[in-house]
Amino acid sequence: MAPRTTFQAGGCARILLEPTSEQEILAALAWTMERNIPLHPIGKGSNLVVSDRGWDGAILLVGKGLAGVEFDGPVAMVRSGTMLTDLVMQSIRRGLGGIEMLAGIPGTVGGAVYIDAGAYGQEFRDRCRTVRSCTRDGVLVERCASECDFGYRTSIFRHNDEIILSATLELVPGDTEELRTRIRDMQQARRDKQPLDKPNAGSLFKRPPGGIASKIVDEAGLKGFRVGGAAISEKHAGFAVNLGGATAQDLWDLSCEVIRRVEASHGITLEREVVFLGEF
Ligand SMILES: Cc1cc2nc3c(=O)[nH]c(=O)nc-3n(C[C@H](O)[C@H](O)[C@H](O)COP(=O)(O)OP(=O)(O)OC[C@H]3O[C@@H](n4cnc5c(N)ncnc54)[C@H](O)[C@@H]3O)c2cc1C
């Protein structure tokens, strides 16, 4: 799974399924269910690390095969395999904003719904109206946003095992050039502050109540702290980077040690934002 995740580490999945339609997703669910094979959906793998021992089941890759956006005025119906950047770019070409700050997040719409992705004051839930998904036994479900239990880096989909198929968003009319400028500034800010030159999985930890994870990790003296090939970035203490040859276990062990040291120095228990799949 290393080439399928932005941290570029981890072992193999027993089966990789790459559906190109919702019917194929339903077929994949039925096929794995009949054989009692565990199934895990992924998008772009930008918030995910798979165990070095692999995943003894099927990975359902919800990506290019399930991408696309349709507009009806300010409402966008977007399929879950669509990259957030593509959604934003297509929206601003129509003079629609409200999600432009999400353009720098290197994941899919499915991944964004799952975690209620957000950046620079905009959260996915702010513009989301409905989400369509299907249960493991193939039942299609449509929820309005208030039923999705969105919260800081969480949603109902973190707990219910459903496959996210699509979402509708109500966007905000704006000036295309102004929106482009905001995106350029935001992307420059990301390049200046984040270690985008090294493989990483975004923020390793969630923001703890009343604090900022990167500031706390920095204060604990952990910038540059290293386990094997994984290290807390010297540039931004909220990110862990792969310095070359890191294993998934290195990242897990690094996160455990950072949690332990921050508990000792600050009395705060950091919670991982990155999803670790399989045995660690
Ligand atoms: C450089 C960098 C910067 C980042 N900046 C931000 C940021 O500013 N804000 C932010 O919120 N995040 C950020 N992230 C994290 C990440 O990009 C987001 O969380 C993104 O939404 C994950 O999408 P994905 O497609 O990569 O999901 P994946 O990593 O593939 O999956 C993450 C989780 O979502 C679930 N999932 C994915 N697709 C589906 C689906 N269709 N149905 C059901 N479950 C699904 C998976 O099962 C998994 O548990 C950043 C990451 C990187 C590498």
Ligand as a Chemical Component Dictionary entry (heavy atoms), coordinates in Angstrom:
data_LIG
# 
_chem_comp.id                   LIG 
_chem_comp.type                 NON-POLYMER 
_chem_comp.pdbx_formal_charge   0 
_chem_comp.three_letter_code    LIG 
# 
loop_
_chem_comp_atom.comp_id 
_chem_comp_atom.atom_id 
_chem_comp_atom.alt_atom_id 
_chem_comp_atom.type_symbol 
_chem_comp_atom.charge 
_chem_comp_atom.model_Cartn_x 
_chem_comp_atom.model_Cartn_y 
_chem_comp_atom.model_Cartn_z 
_chem_comp_atom.pdbx_ordinal 
LIG C1  C1  C 0 0.290   17.650 2.910  1  
LIG C2  C2  C 0 -1.055  17.361 3.530  2  
LIG C3  C3  C 0 -1.843  18.407 3.973  3  
LIG C4  C4  C 0 -3.092  18.153 4.563  4  
LIG N1  N1  N 0 -3.838  19.210 4.981  5  
LIG C5  C5  C 0 -5.060  18.981 5.541  6  
LIG C6  C6  C 0 -5.873  20.080 5.984  7  
LIG O1  O1  O 0 -5.506  21.241 5.877  8  
LIG N2  N2  N 0 -7.080  19.778 6.533  9  
LIG C7  C7  C 0 -7.539  18.495 6.669  10 
LIG O2  O2  O 0 -8.664  18.298 7.153  11 
LIG N3  N3  N 0 -6.786  17.442 6.262  12 
LIG C8  C8  C 0 -5.558  17.654 5.707  13 
LIG N4  N4  N 0 -4.796  16.584 5.302  14 
LIG C9  C9  C 0 -5.264  15.208 5.546  15 
LIG C10 C10 C 0 -6.033  14.564 4.376  16 
LIG O3  O3  O 0 -5.621  15.082 3.136  17 
LIG C11 C11 C 0 -7.543  14.747 4.531  18 
LIG O4  O4  O 0 -7.975  14.158 5.735  19 
LIG C12 C12 C 0 -8.324  14.130 3.363  20 
LIG O5  O5  O 0 -9.678  14.471 3.512  21 
LIG C13 C13 C 0 -8.185  12.606 3.289  22 
LIG O6  O6  O 0 -8.751  12.179 2.057  23 
LIG P1  P1  P 0 -8.222  10.838 1.350  24 
LIG O7  O7  O 0 -9.008  10.632 0.119  25 
LIG O8  O8  O 0 -6.747  10.904 1.176  26 
LIG O9  O9  O 0 -8.589  9.763  2.454  27 
LIG P2  P2  P 0 -7.745  8.457  2.848  28 
LIG O10 O10 O 0 -6.466  8.877  3.490  29 
LIG O11 O11 O 0 -7.636  7.546  1.695  30 
LIG O12 O12 O 0 -8.682  7.819  3.940  31 
LIG C14 C14 C 0 -8.811  8.420  5.203  32 
LIG C15 C15 C 0 -9.998  7.754  5.918  33 
LIG O13 O13 O 0 -11.183 8.093  5.206  34 
LIG C16 C16 C 0 -11.900 6.926  4.871  35 
LIG N5  N5  N 0 -12.494 7.068  3.533  36 
LIG C17 C17 C 0 -11.913 7.595  2.430  37 
LIG N6  N6  N 0 -12.762 7.552  1.381  38 
LIG C18 C18 C 0 -13.912 6.957  1.851  39 
LIG C19 C19 C 0 -15.164 6.613  1.262  40 
LIG N7  N7  N 0 -15.448 6.871  -0.030 41 
LIG N8  N8  N 0 -16.098 6.012  2.049  42 
LIG C20 C20 C 0 -15.852 5.747  3.361  43 
LIG N9  N9  N 0 -14.675 6.063  3.970  44 
LIG C21 C21 C 0 -13.722 6.657  3.229  45 
LIG C22 C22 C 0 -10.876 5.794  4.868  46 
LIG O14 O14 O 0 -11.479 4.562  5.190  47 
LIG C23 C23 C 0 -9.890  6.225  5.936  48 
LIG O15 O15 O 0 -10.280 5.716  7.183  49 
LIG C24 C24 C 0 -3.540  16.822 4.707  50 
LIG C25 C25 C 0 -2.746  15.766 4.236  51 
LIG C26 C26 C 0 -1.513  16.019 3.655  52 
LIG C27 C27 C 0 -0.692  14.869 3.156  53 
# 
loop_
_chem_comp_bond.comp_id 
_chem_comp_bond.atom_id_1 
_chem_comp_bond.atom_id_2 
_chem_comp_bond.value_order 
_chem_comp_bond.pdbx_ordinal 
LIG C1  C2  SING 1  
LIG C2  C3  SING 2  
LIG C2  C26 DOUB 3  
LIG C3  C4  DOUB 4  
LIG C4  N1  SING 5  
LIG C4  C24 SING 6  
LIG N1  C5  DOUB 7  
LIG C5  C6  SING 8  
LIG C5  C8  SING 9  
LIG C6  O1  DOUB 10 
LIG C6  N2  SING 11 
LIG N2  C7  SING 12 
LIG C7  O2  DOUB 13 
LIG C7  N3  SING 14 
LIG N3  C8  DOUB 15 
LIG C8  N4  SING 16 
LIG N4  C9  SING 17 
LIG N4  C24 SING 18 
LIG C9  C10 SING 19 
LIG C10 O3  SING 20 
LIG C10 C11 SING 21 
LIG C11 O4  SING 22 
LIG C11 C12 SING 23 
LIG C12 O5  SING 24 
LIG C12 C13 SING 25 
LIG C13 O6  SING 26 
LIG O6  P1  SING 27 
LIG P1  O7  DOUB 28 
LIG P1  O8  SING 29 
LIG P1  O9  SING 30 
LIG O9  P2  SING 31 
LIG P2  O10 DOUB 32 
LIG P2  O11 SING 33 
LIG P2  O12 SING 34 
LIG O12 C14 SING 35 
LIG C14 C15 SING 36 
LIG C15 O13 SING 37 
LIG C15 C23 SING 38 
LIG O13 C16 SING 39 
LIG C16 N5  SING 40 
LIG C16 C22 SING 41 
LIG N5  C17 SING 42 
LIG N5  C21 SING 43 
LIG C17 N6  DOUB 44 
LIG N6  C18 SING 45 
LIG C18 C19 SING 46 
LIG C18 C21 DOUB 47 
LIG C19 N7  SING 48 
LIG C19 N8  DOUB 49 
LIG N8  C20 SING 50 
LIG C20 N9  DOUB 51 
LIG N9  C21 SING 52 
LIG C22 O14 SING 53 
LIG C22 C23 SING 54 
LIG C23 O15 SING 55 
LIG C24 C25 DOUB 56 
LIG C25 C26 SING 57 
LIG C26 C27 SING 58 
# 
